[in-house]
Amino acid sequence: MPLEVDVVIPTFRRPEALARCLAALERQTVAPASVEVVDDSDADKGPAYSRNLGWRRGVSPIVAFTDDDCVPSEDWVESIQRRFANPDLGGVEGSVTTPDESGAPSDMNPNPRDRWNRFKTANMAIRREVLEQVGGFDERYYIHREDTDLAWRVINAGHVIEWAPDCLVHHPDRGGVPRMAIRSEQLLYRCDPSKYLEVAAASISMSSISDGTWRRLRRGMRGVQEPGDVAALSRGESLSLWSRAFARAVLRKLSGG
């Protein structure tokens, strides 16, 4: 018997996009056991808070996460069920497609060589018992990186998150939007500094160097960010991180990755 799936959608002032997402869920080949929509438009506490509220409302053994501006494929829930027929899986990370600047199909999928700089709750599903074990999302993340943090903690707890390109969600409105929330970067570094090295290396490019983005990130992570609840990187931590990240970024560029 396939395991039932609860779907959790945080939403923030996008009623038209949310209606489109809910319509896609109504067309599923296998209906979700529940769809938990958490509207954060007034409280504005962030998606980590909203997703925790949502998954704790349900009871199904599998919790699938997507965003209010996404459109799950018609067999999304069914494909998640197929993956979780494997009892050894703690979670799955699905594929996200999006139109490029010309309108042609593209994707927002992680680089195949990346082990840690990945995991988007636009398309991710986790066993409920695993969410309970790790305590769900870290609500200190107001925006950005809360999904990667959750995945790392799931993996560090001994569970497997499998790449599942057959679990497909479409993101019709935009491609990957560059975001930089310094406090979220500090939080993710503190979650697991060794895994963050891959994230740091991915942030280094000719464009991020020339436009000052990389410099702002390095400097920002050395400072205390409001509300002051995350330790800034020390001089030694920063030097170690960014020297190794730069070397890794150069090697990756030279190897064509």
ChimeraX commands (.cxc) that place a marker at each C-alpha (Angstrom):
marker #1 position 0.00,0.00,0.00 radius 0.5
marker #1 position 1.61,3.33,-1.03 radius 0.5
marker #1 position 2.29,5.74,1.82 radius 0.5
marker #1 position 0.00,8.75,1.99 radius 0.5
marker #1 position 1.45,12.20,1.33 radius 0.5
marker #1 position 0.65,15.56,2.93 radius 0.5
marker #1 position 1.55,18.62,0.84 radius 0.5
marker #1 position 2.71,21.81,2.56 radius 0.5
marker #1 position 2.65,25.21,0.81 radius 0.5
marker #1 position 3.75,28.44,2.49 radius 0.5
marker #1 position 2.27,31.49,0.80 radius 0.5
marker #1 position 2.98,35.20,0.98 radius 0.5
marker #1 position 0.79,37.69,-0.88 radius 0.5
marker #1 position 0.56,35.74,-4.15 radius 0.5
marker #1 position -3.10,34.68,-4.41 radius 0.5
marker #1 position -3.06,34.15,-8.20 radius 0.5
marker #1 position 0.05,31.99,-8.09 radius 0.5
marker #1 position -1.33,30.02,-5.14 radius 0.5
marker #1 position -4.58,29.35,-7.02 radius 0.5
marker #1 position -2.57,27.98,-9.94 radius 0.5
marker #1 position -0.58,25.71,-7.61 radius 0.5
marker #1 position -3.71,24.40,-5.91 radius 0.5
marker #1 position -5.33,23.75,-9.29 radius 0.5
marker #1 position -2.34,21.59,-10.23 radius 0.5
marker #1 position -2.73,19.61,-7.02 radius 0.5
marker #1 position -6.38,18.99,-7.87 radius 0.5
marker #1 position -5.25,17.35,-11.13 radius 0.5
marker #1 position -2.95,14.82,-9.46 radius 0.5
marker #1 position -3.13,11.18,-10.58 radius 0.5
marker #1 position -3.02,10.34,-6.86 radius 0.5
marker #1 position -4.59,12.90,-4.56 radius 0.5
marker #1 position -2.57,14.07,-1.55 radius 0.5
marker #1 position -3.99,13.11,1.82 radius 0.5
marker #1 position -4.05,16.80,2.74 radius 0.5
marker #1 position -2.90,20.14,1.40 radius 0.5
marker #1 position -1.73,22.43,4.17 radius 0.5
marker #1 position -1.57,26.06,3.04 radius 0.5
marker #1 position 0.01,28.45,5.54 radius 0.5
marker #1 position -0.57,32.12,4.75 radius 0.5
marker #1 position 2.21,34.26,6.20 radius 0.5
marker #1 position 1.03,37.48,4.56 radius 0.5
marker #1 position 0.22,39.22,7.86 radius 0.5
marker #1 position 2.64,37.71,10.36 radius 0.5
marker #1 position 5.62,37.67,7.94 radius 0.5
marker #1 position 7.58,35.18,10.02 radius 0.5
marker #1 position 9.24,33.50,7.06 radius 0.5
marker #1 position 8.86,30.24,5.14 radius 0.5
marker #1 position 10.66,28.10,7.74 radius 0.5
marker #1 position 8.04,29.04,10.33 radius 0.5
marker #1 position 5.23,28.48,7.82 radius 0.5
marker #1 position 6.49,25.07,6.70 radius 0.5
marker #1 position 6.85,23.90,10.31 radius 0.5
marker #1 position 3.30,24.98,11.04 radius 0.5
marker #1 position 2.10,23.18,7.91 radius 0.5
marker #1 position 3.79,19.81,8.33 radius 0.5
marker #1 position 2.78,19.62,11.99 radius 0.5
marker #1 position -0.88,19.99,11.03 radius 0.5
marker #1 position -0.89,16.75,9.05 radius 0.5
marker #1 position -0.52,13.09,9.98 radius 0.5
marker #1 position 0.62,11.32,6.80 radius 0.5
marker #1 position 3.96,9.48,6.89 radius 0.5
marker #1 position 5.35,11.53,3.97 radius 0.5
marker #1 position 5.45,15.33,3.83 radius 0.5
marker #1 position 5.99,16.98,0.43 radius 0.5
marker #1 position 6.98,20.63,0.18 radius 0.5
marker #1 position 6.49,23.04,-2.70 radius 0.5
marker #1 position 6.11,26.80,-3.11 radius 0.5
marker #1 position 3.00,28.83,-3.88 radius 0.5
marker #1 position 4.37,29.92,-7.28 radius 0.5
marker #1 position 5.17,26.38,-8.42 radius 0.5
marker #1 position 3.11,23.96,-10.52 radius 0.5
marker #1 position 3.59,20.28,-9.63 radius 0.5
marker #1 position 3.39,17.80,-12.51 radius 0.5
marker #1 position 0.24,15.70,-12.61 radius 0.5
marker #1 position 2.00,12.60,-11.27 radius 0.5
marker #1 position 4.04,14.47,-8.64 radius 0.5
marker #1 position 2.43,12.86,-5.60 radius 0.5
marker #1 position 2.40,9.44,-7.28 radius 0.5
marker #1 position 6.10,9.72,-8.17 radius 0.5
marker #1 position 6.91,10.62,-4.55 radius 0.5
marker #1 position 5.01,7.56,-3.37 radius 0.5
marker #1 position 7.00,5.36,-5.77 radius 0.5
marker #1 position 10.27,6.66,-4.38 radius 0.5
marker #1 position 9.24,6.11,-0.76 radius 0.5
marker #1 position 8.47,2.47,-1.48 radius 0.5
marker #1 position 12.14,2.18,-0.55 radius 0.5
marker #1 position 12.03,2.07,3.26 radius 0.5
marker #1 position 15.65,3.20,3.52 radius 0.5
marker #1 position 14.94,6.67,2.13 radius 0.5
marker #1 position 14.65,9.60,4.51 radius 0.5
marker #1 position 13.77,12.05,1.77 radius 0.5
marker #1 position 13.75,12.88,-1.92 radius 0.5
marker #1 position 14.89,15.95,-3.82 radius 0.5
marker #1 position 12.96,16.48,-7.03 radius 0.5
marker #1 position 13.59,18.33,-10.26 radius 0.5
marker #1 position 12.46,21.92,-10.87 radius 0.5
marker #1 position 11.97,23.24,-14.41 radius 0.5
marker #1 position 11.63,26.88,-15.42 radius 0.5
marker #1 position 11.63,28.93,-18.63 radius 0.5
marker #1 position 14.87,30.69,-19.52 radius 0.5
marker #1 position 15.07,34.32,-20.68 radius 0.5
marker #1 position 13.86,33.34,-24.16 radius 0.5
marker #1 position 10.98,31.30,-22.76 radius 0.5
marker #1 position 12.57,27.97,-23.69 radius 0.5
marker #1 position 12.43,25.11,-21.15 radius 0.5
marker #1 position 15.30,25.06,-18.69 radius 0.5
marker #1 position 15.82,23.82,-15.16 radius 0.5
marker #1 position 16.92,24.93,-11.71 radius 0.5
marker #1 position 18.54,21.60,-10.88 radius 0.5
marker #1 position 21.76,21.35,-8.90 radius 0.5
marker #1 position 25.08,20.79,-10.60 radius 0.5
marker #1 position 25.49,16.98,-10.79 radius 0.5
marker #1 position 28.89,17.33,-9.10 radius 0.5
marker #1 position 27.46,19.10,-6.07 radius 0.5
marker #1 position 26.75,17.03,-2.99 radius 0.5
marker #1 position 25.78,19.79,-0.59 radius 0.5
marker #1 position 25.00,23.01,-2.50 radius 0.5
marker #1 position 21.49,21.89,-3.36 radius 0.5
marker #1 position 18.09,20.97,-1.82 radius 0.5
marker #1 position 15.14,23.27,-2.57 radius 0.5
marker #1 position 11.78,23.05,-0.84 radius 0.5
marker #1 position 10.21,24.02,-4.14 radius 0.5
marker #1 position 10.33,20.24,-4.57 radius 0.5
marker #1 position 11.38,18.13,-1.62 radius 0.5
marker #1 position 9.71,15.41,0.43 radius 0.5
marker #1 position 10.75,14.06,3.84 radius 0.5
marker #1 position 9.42,11.28,6.05 radius 0.5
marker #1 position 7.41,12.68,8.93 radius 0.5
marker #1 position 9.33,10.63,11.48 radius 0.5
marker #1 position 12.58,12.13,10.16 radius 0.5
marker #1 position 11.19,15.67,10.41 radius 0.5
marker #1 position 10.20,14.92,13.98 radius 0.5
marker #1 position 13.65,13.54,14.75 radius 0.5
marker #1 position 15.53,16.62,13.51 radius 0.5
marker #1 position 12.94,19.13,14.75 radius 0.5
marker #1 position 11.81,20.41,11.35 radius 0.5
marker #1 position 13.05,23.68,9.88 radius 0.5
marker #1 position 15.28,26.04,11.82 radius 0.5
marker #1 position 13.07,29.10,12.20 radius 0.5
marker #1 position 16.03,31.41,12.73 radius 0.5
marker #1 position 16.27,31.46,8.92 radius 0.5
marker #1 position 13.94,34.26,7.90 radius 0.5
marker #1 position 14.52,33.62,4.19 radius 0.5
marker #1 position 16.91,31.54,2.06 radius 0.5
marker #1 position 18.96,28.44,2.93 radius 0.5
marker #1 position 16.44,26.98,5.40 radius 0.5
marker #1 position 15.82,24.08,3.00 radius 0.5
marker #1 position 19.52,23.26,2.58 radius 0.5
marker #1 position 19.96,23.44,6.35 radius 0.5
marker #1 position 17.12,20.95,6.89 radius 0.5
marker #1 position 18.55,18.53,4.32 radius 0.5
marker #1 position 22.03,18.66,5.86 radius 0.5
marker #1 position 20.63,17.90,9.31 radius 0.5
marker #1 position 18.60,15.01,7.91 radius 0.5
marker #1 position 21.74,13.61,6.27 radius 0.5
marker #1 position 23.87,14.23,9.36 radius 0.5
marker #1 position 21.30,12.26,11.38 radius 0.5
marker #1 position 22.07,9.23,9.20 radius 0.5
marker #1 position 19.28,9.39,6.62 radius 0.5
marker #1 position 19.47,9.27,2.82 radius 0.5
marker #1 position 18.00,11.98,0.58 radius 0.5
marker #1 position 17.75,10.68,-2.98 radius 0.5
marker #1 position 17.86,12.72,-6.19 radius 0.5
marker #1 position 14.56,12.05,-7.96 radius 0.5
marker #1 position 14.31,13.74,-11.39 radius 0.5
marker #1 position 11.02,11.95,-12.05 radius 0.5
marker #1 position 9.42,13.96,-9.21 radius 0.5
marker #1 position 8.85,17.08,-11.25 radius 0.5
marker #1 position 7.70,20.60,-10.38 radius 0.5
marker #1 position 7.52,23.52,-12.80 radius 0.5
marker #1 position 8.43,27.06,-11.74 radius 0.5
marker #1 position 6.82,29.15,-14.48 radius 0.5
marker #1 position 7.42,32.68,-13.23 radius 0.5
marker #1 position 11.16,32.97,-12.88 radius 0.5
marker #1 position 14.43,31.11,-12.96 radius 0.5
marker #1 position 16.92,31.04,-10.13 radius 0.5
marker #1 position 16.88,34.48,-8.54 radius 0.5
marker #1 position 20.19,35.48,-6.92 radius 0.5
marker #1 position 19.63,36.13,-3.25 radius 0.5
marker #1 position 22.08,36.92,-0.49 radius 0.5
marker #1 position 20.93,36.90,3.11 radius 0.5
marker #1 position 24.14,37.18,5.14 radius 0.5
marker #1 position 22.64,35.88,8.38 radius 0.5
marker #1 position 21.32,32.81,6.53 radius 0.5
marker #1 position 24.83,32.19,5.18 radius 0.5
marker #1 position 26.23,32.41,8.71 radius 0.5
marker #1 position 23.58,30.00,9.98 radius 0.5
marker #1 position 24.32,27.51,7.21 radius 0.5
marker #1 position 28.06,27.72,7.88 radius 0.5
marker #1 position 27.43,27.04,11.57 radius 0.5
marker #1 position 25.18,24.11,10.65 radius 0.5
marker #1 position 28.11,22.30,8.98 radius 0.5
marker #1 position 31.31,24.20,8.05 radius 0.5
marker #1 position 32.70,21.30,6.00 radius 0.5
marker #1 position 29.61,21.13,3.79 radius 0.5
marker #1 position 29.47,24.91,3.51 radius 0.5
marker #1 position 32.82,24.88,1.72 radius 0.5
marker #1 position 31.03,23.68,-1.44 radius 0.5
marker #1 position 28.46,26.46,-1.09 radius 0.5
marker #1 position 31.19,29.05,-0.63 radius 0.5
marker #1 position 33.09,27.84,-3.70 radius 0.5
marker #1 position 29.92,28.05,-5.81 radius 0.5
marker #1 position 29.53,31.71,-4.83 radius 0.5
marker #1 position 32.85,32.62,-6.47 radius 0.5
marker #1 position 32.76,33.59,-10.12 radius 0.5
marker #1 position 34.17,36.30,-12.36 radius 0.5
marker #1 position 30.89,38.19,-12.08 radius 0.5
marker #1 position 30.64,37.92,-8.27 radius 0.5
marker #1 position 34.24,39.14,-7.99 radius 0.5
marker #1 position 33.85,42.02,-10.45 radius 0.5
marker #1 position 30.53,43.32,-9.11 radius 0.5
marker #1 position 31.60,43.11,-5.47 radius 0.5
marker #1 position 29.12,40.42,-4.43 radius 0.5
marker #1 position 31.83,38.05,-3.21 radius 0.5
marker #1 position 33.53,40.81,-1.22 radius 0.5
marker #1 position 30.23,41.81,0.43 radius 0.5
marker #1 position 29.55,38.19,1.34 radius 0.5
marker #1 position 32.98,37.71,2.90 radius 0.5
marker #1 position 32.78,40.95,4.83 radius 0.5
marker #1 position 29.18,40.37,5.86 radius 0.5
marker #1 position 29.89,36.96,7.34 radius 0.5
marker #1 position 32.62,38.53,9.50 radius 0.5
marker #1 position 30.10,40.91,11.06 radius 0.5
marker #1 position 27.29,40.38,13.56 radius 0.5
marker #1 position 23.90,40.44,11.80 radius 0.5
marker #1 position 20.66,41.46,13.48 radius 0.5
marker #1 position 19.29,40.21,15.83 radius 0.5
marker #1 position 22.79,39.10,16.86 radius 0.5
marker #1 position 21.96,35.46,17.59 radius 0.5
marker #1 position 24.48,33.90,15.17 radius 0.5
marker #1 position 28.22,34.01,15.74 radius 0.5
marker #1 position 30.12,35.89,13.05 radius 0.5
marker #1 position 33.06,34.14,11.45 radius 0.5
marker #1 position 36.36,34.85,13.13 radius 0.5
marker #1 position 39.30,36.09,11.08 radius 0.5
marker #1 position 40.79,32.60,11.14 radius 0.5
marker #1 position 37.53,30.92,10.13 radius 0.5
marker #1 position 37.03,33.37,7.29 radius 0.5
marker #1 position 40.59,33.00,5.98 radius 0.5
marker #1 position 40.40,29.21,6.09 radius 0.5
marker #1 position 36.98,29.07,4.43 radius 0.5
marker #1 position 37.59,31.51,1.60 radius 0.5
marker #1 position 41.13,30.44,0.73 radius 0.5
marker #1 position 39.98,26.85,0.35 radius 0.5
marker #1 position 36.78,27.91,-1.44 radius 0.5
marker #1 position 38.74,30.02,-3.93 radius 0.5
marker #1 position 41.10,27.15,-4.69 radius 0.5
marker #1 position 38.16,24.82,-5.14 radius 0.5
marker #1 position 36.38,27.28,-7.45 radius 0.5
marker #1 position 39.49,27.63,-9.63 radius 0.5
marker #1 position 39.94,23.87,-9.88 radius 0.5
marker #1 position 36.29,23.45,-10.78 radius 0.5
marker #1 position 36.55,26.10,-13.48 radius 0.5
marker #1 position 39.68,24.46,-14.93 radius 0.5
marker #1 position 38.02,21.05,-14.98 radius 0.5
marker #1 position 34.96,22.38,-16.79 radius 0.5
marker #1 position 32.58,21.90,-13.84 radius 0.5
marker link #1:1,2 radius 0.2
marker link #1:2,3 radius 0.2
marker link #1:3,4 radius 0.2
marker link #1:4,5 radius 0.2
marker link #1:5,6 radius 0.2
marker link #1:6,7 radius 0.2
marker link #1:7,8 radius 0.2
marker link #1:8,9 radius 0.2
marker link #1:9,10 radius 0.2
marker link #1:10,11 radius 0.2
marker link #1:11,12 radius 0.2
marker link #1:12,13 radius 0.2
marker link #1:13,14 radius 0.2
marker link #1:14,15 radius 0.2
marker link #1:15,16 radius 0.2
marker link #1:16,17 radius 0.2
marker link #1:17,18 radius 0.2
marker link #1:18,19 radius 0.2
marker link #1:19,20 radius 0.2
marker link #1:20,21 radius 0.2
marker link #1:21,22 radius 0.2
marker link #1:22,23 radius 0.2
marker link #1:23,24 radius 0.2
marker link #1:24,25 radius 0.2
marker link #1:25,26 radius 0.2
marker link #1:26,27 radius 0.2
marker link #1:27,28 radius 0.2
marker link #1:28,29 radius 0.2
marker link #1:29,30 radius 0.2
marker link #1:30,31 radius 0.2
marker link #1:31,32 radius 0.2
marker link #1:32,33 radius 0.2
marker link #1:33,34 radius 0.2
marker link #1:34,35 radius 0.2
marker link #1:35,36 radius 0.2
marker link #1:36,37 radius 0.2
marker link #1:37,38 radius 0.2
marker link #1:38,39 radius 0.2
marker link #1:39,40 radius 0.2
marker link #1:40,41 radius 0.2
marker link #1:41,42 radius 0.2
marker link #1:42,43 radius 0.2
marker link #1:43,44 radius 0.2
marker link #1:44,45 radius 0.2
marker link #1:45,46 radius 0.2
marker link #1:46,47 radius 0.2
marker link #1:47,48 radius 0.2
marker link #1:48,49 radius 0.2
marker link #1:49,50 radius 0.2
marker link #1:50,51 radius 0.2
marker link #1:51,52 radius 0.2
marker link #1:52,53 radius 0.2
marker link #1:53,54 radius 0.2
marker link #1:54,55 radius 0.2
marker link #1:55,56 radius 0.2
marker link #1:56,57 radius 0.2
marker link #1:57,58 radius 0.2
marker link #1:58,59 radius 0.2
marker link #1:59,60 radius 0.2
marker link #1:60,61 radius 0.2
marker link #1:61,62 radius 0.2
marker link #1:62,63 radius 0.2
marker link #1:63,64 radius 0.2
marker link #1:64,65 radius 0.2
marker link #1:65,66 radius 0.2
marker link #1:66,67 radius 0.2
marker link #1:67,68 radius 0.2
marker link #1:68,69 radius 0.2
marker link #1:69,70 radius 0.2
marker link #1:70,71 radius 0.2
marker link #1:71,72 radius 0.2
marker link #1:72,73 radius 0.2
marker link #1:73,74 radius 0.2
marker link #1:74,75 radius 0.2
marker link #1:75,76 radius 0.2
marker link #1:76,77 radius 0.2
marker link #1:77,78 radius 0.2
marker link #1:78,79 radius 0.2
marker link #1:79,80 radius 0.2
marker link #1:80,81 radius 0.2
marker link #1:81,82 radius 0.2
marker link #1:82,83 radius 0.2
marker link #1:83,84 radius 0.2
marker link #1:84,85 radius 0.2
marker link #1:85,86 radius 0.2
marker link #1:86,87 radius 0.2
marker link #1:87,88 radius 0.2
marker link #1:88,89 radius 0.2
marker link #1:89,90 radius 0.2
marker link #1:90,91 radius 0.2
marker link #1:91,92 radius 0.2
marker link #1:92,93 radius 0.2
marker link #1:93,94 radius 0.2
marker link #1:94,95 radius 0.2
marker link #1:95,96 radius 0.2
marker link #1:96,97 radius 0.2
marker link #1:97,98 radius 0.2
marker link #1:98,99 radius 0.2
marker link #1:99,100 radius 0.2
marker link #1:100,101 radius 0.2
marker link #1:101,102 radius 0.2
marker link #1:102,103 radius 0.2
marker link #1:103,104 radius 0.2
marker link #1:104,105 radius 0.2
marker link #1:105,106 radius 0.2
marker link #1:106,107 radius 0.2
marker link #1:107,108 radius 0.2
marker link #1:108,109 radius 0.2
marker link #1:109,110 radius 0.2
marker link #1:110,111 radius 0.2
marker link #1:111,112 radius 0.2
marker link #1:112,113 radius 0.2
marker link #1:113,114 radius 0.2
marker link #1:114,115 radius 0.2
marker link #1:115,116 radius 0.2
marker link #1:116,117 radius 0.2
marker link #1:117,118 radius 0.2
marker link #1:118,119 radius 0.2
marker link #1:119,120 radius 0.2
marker link #1:120,121 radius 0.2
marker link #1:121,122 radius 0.2
marker link #1:122,123 radius 0.2
marker link #1:123,124 radius 0.2
marker link #1:124,125 radius 0.2
marker link #1:125,126 radius 0.2
marker link #1:126,127 radius 0.2
marker link #1:127,128 radius 0.2
marker link #1:128,129 radius 0.2
marker link #1:129,130 radius 0.2
marker link #1:130,131 radius 0.2
marker link #1:131,132 radius 0.2
marker link #1:132,133 radius 0.2
marker link #1:133,134 radius 0.2
marker link #1:134,135 radius 0.2
marker link #1:135,136 radius 0.2
marker link #1:136,137 radius 0.2
marker link #1:137,138 radius 0.2
marker link #1:138,139 radius 0.2
marker link #1:139,140 radius 0.2
marker link #1:140,141 radius 0.2
marker link #1:141,142 radius 0.2
marker link #1:142,143 radius 0.2
marker link #1:143,144 radius 0.2
marker link #1:144,145 radius 0.2
marker link #1:145,146 radius 0.2
marker link #1:146,147 radius 0.2
marker link #1:147,148 radius 0.2
marker link #1:148,149 radius 0.2
marker link #1:149,150 radius 0.2
marker link #1:150,151 radius 0.2
marker link #1:151,152 radius 0.2
marker link #1:152,153 radius 0.2
marker link #1:153,154 radius 0.2
marker link #1:154,155 radius 0.2
marker link #1:155,156 radius 0.2
marker link #1:156,157 radius 0.2
marker link #1:157,158 radius 0.2
marker link #1:158,159 radius 0.2
marker link #1:159,160 radius 0.2
marker link #1:160,161 radius 0.2
marker link #1:161,162 radius 0.2
marker link #1:162,163 radius 0.2
marker link #1:163,164 radius 0.2
marker link #1:164,165 radius 0.2
marker link #1:165,166 radius 0.2
marker link #1:166,167 radius 0.2
marker link #1:167,168 radius 0.2
marker link #1:168,169 radius 0.2
marker link #1:169,170 radius 0.2
marker link #1:170,171 radius 0.2
marker link #1:171,172 radius 0.2
marker link #1:172,173 radius 0.2
marker link #1:173,174 radius 0.2
marker link #1:174,175 radius 0.2
marker link #1:175,176 radius 0.2
marker link #1:176,177 radius 0.2
marker link #1:177,178 radius 0.2
marker link #1:178,179 radius 0.2
marker link #1:179,180 radius 0.2
marker link #1:180,181 radius 0.2
marker link #1:181,182 radius 0.2
marker link #1:182,183 radius 0.2
marker link #1:183,184 radius 0.2
marker link #1:184,185 radius 0.2
marker link #1:185,186 radius 0.2
marker link #1:186,187 radius 0.2
marker link #1:187,188 radius 0.2
marker link #1:188,189 radius 0.2
marker link #1:189,190 radius 0.2
marker link #1:190,191 radius 0.2
marker link #1:191,192 radius 0.2
marker link #1:192,193 radius 0.2
marker link #1:193,194 radius 0.2
marker link #1:194,195 radius 0.2
marker link #1:195,196 radius 0.2
marker link #1:196,197 radius 0.2
marker link #1:197,198 radius 0.2
marker link #1:198,199 radius 0.2
marker link #1:199,200 radius 0.2
marker link #1:200,201 radius 0.2
marker link #1:201,202 radius 0.2
marker link #1:202,203 radius 0.2
marker link #1:203,204 radius 0.2
marker link #1:204,205 radius 0.2
marker link #1:205,206 radius 0.2
marker link #1:206,207 radius 0.2
marker link #1:207,208 radius 0.2
marker link #1:208,209 radius 0.2
marker link #1:209,210 radius 0.2
marker link #1:210,211 radius 0.2
marker link #1:211,212 radius 0.2
marker link #1:212,213 radius 0.2
marker link #1:213,214 radius 0.2
marker link #1:214,215 radius 0.2
marker link #1:215,216 radius 0.2
marker link #1:216,217 radius 0.2
marker link #1:217,218 radius 0.2
marker link #1:218,219 radius 0.2
marker link #1:219,220 radius 0.2
marker link #1:220,221 radius 0.2
marker link #1:221,222 radius 0.2
marker link #1:222,223 radius 0.2
marker link #1:223,224 radius 0.2
marker link #1:224,225 radius 0.2
marker link #1:225,226 radius 0.2
marker link #1:226,227 radius 0.2
marker link #1:227,228 radius 0.2
marker link #1:228,229 radius 0.2
marker link #1:229,230 radius 0.2
marker link #1:230,231 radius 0.2
marker link #1:231,232 radius 0.2
marker link #1:232,233 radius 0.2
marker link #1:233,234 radius 0.2
marker link #1:234,235 radius 0.2
marker link #1:235,236 radius 0.2
marker link #1:236,237 radius 0.2
marker link #1:237,238 radius 0.2
marker link #1:238,239 radius 0.2
marker link #1:239,240 radius 0.2
marker link #1:240,241 radius 0.2
marker link #1:241,242 radius 0.2
marker link #1:242,243 radius 0.2
marker link #1:243,244 radius 0.2
marker link #1:244,245 radius 0.2
marker link #1:245,246 radius 0.2
marker link #1:246,247 radius 0.2
marker link #1:247,248 radius 0.2
marker link #1:248,249 radius 0.2
marker link #1:249,250 radius 0.2
marker link #1:250,251 radius 0.2
marker link #1:251,252 radius 0.2
marker link #1:252,253 radius 0.2
marker link #1:253,254 radius 0.2
marker link #1:254,255 radius 0.2
marker link #1:255,256 radius 0.2
marker link #1:256,257 radius 0.2
view
